[in-house]
């Protein structure tokens, strides 16, 4: 049985709209994102826009406003896994995602860290999801697939943008790559929503582009696997994480003698929610 997030109810497995607070970081003045004089006002405004959970932020304020709270951090050494899980579980987090290692680990070290995370999750009851992220031990398809074959208890936070761009996934046989990735797809219990193209890890989209079609395919297949395996009460967070130019994610272009981010990251997050909802409906339709 997969270690998905579960609210203890008898409700059918469901998709939840989460938001990484990094999406709201350093937004330009012209962004249409909800504002608040205080975090309390901001959280209330996010609820009004259909956000059901946050990754990052204040766990107490999340509870006050009926928002679910997810944690996130980094694990580099096996001995870090349990203390980090215990600290995050104590906040009331429903789950957590992790950058793990730096991508220079051999198979034995990958297995050692992965097993420590699996054991920490079992010990604390905190669902722990290793992220598919560049410059980590899960930076590429091959090593990740082989790691989950050796350690089937691994659970995945899917940020497919890192593979889509970093391994130029559209270059070659798309279906063959998806077949190879199936052990990873089968273990997705959390999404970081970001869309890239074959050369840029985060790009503004209108929903019609070829790369959006590819991300729809990846998300839908992962959701279908979740629906097939999940028990009553299981939750699948879909979490746009559309990050700012200040850390070299959002691209800027010169418009009317002014350098501007190419899109309103808040509006992109709302579009992602719509795309994810479409993918969920398609996933529910079965094979």
C-alpha positions, 0 to 999 in steps of 0.5 A: 500500500502506498503511503499517501496523505490520508485525512482519515475519512471515508471520502473518495480519493481526491485532488486538492488545490495547494499553493507553494508560497514561493509562487507569491514571492517577489510578485511585481506590483501589476500582479493580480494576486490577492494582497493583505496587510497581514498574513491573516488577511492574505490567507483568508483571500487565498481561501476565497480563491479556492486554495485548499492548502499551503506549502510553507507559511504559518501552520497555525494560520493555516488551521485557523483558516481551514487550510491544510499545511504541508512542509518541505525541506532538505535531507542530505544524510540518513541521520537527518531523516528522522529528526526532520520528520519528527519536527515537521510532524509536530507542526501538524503537517499532513506531509512533506517534500524533500530535496535529497542529496546533490546528485553525486551519490552512488547507488549504495548511498541513495539506498541508505538515504532512501531507506532512512526516509522510508523508516522515518515516515513509518516511525512518525506517520508523516508521508514523506515525498522525495522530489524529482529535482535537478541537483539532487539524487533524483535528478534524472529518470534512470537513477530514480527508476532504479532507486524505486525498484530497489526501494519500493517504499519510496514516495515521489513529489513530482516536479516533472519540469526538471526532467522535461527540460534537463533531459529534454524529454520531447527529444526522442520517443515520448511514449517509451520514456513514459513507459520507462518512468512508470515505477515513478508515476506509480508513486506520485503522492504530491505535485509541484506544478511547474511547466517548462519547455525543452530549453527553459524550466519555467515558462508562461503558458496559455494552455495550448502549447505542445509542452503543456500537452506533455505535462497534461499527459504526465499529470493525468497518468500520475493521477490515474495511478493514484486513483487506482491505488488510493484508499478512502480518505487519500488526498493528492495535493497539486501545488503550483510552485511558480518561482520568481526571477530573483532566483532565476526561474521567471523569465523577464522580457523588455516591454515598453522600455521596462523589464517585466516577468513574462506572465503573472505567476498568480494567474498562471497558478489559477490556470494550472489549477484548471489544467489539473482539474481537467487531468483529474477528470480524464484520469477518473475516466480510466484507461 
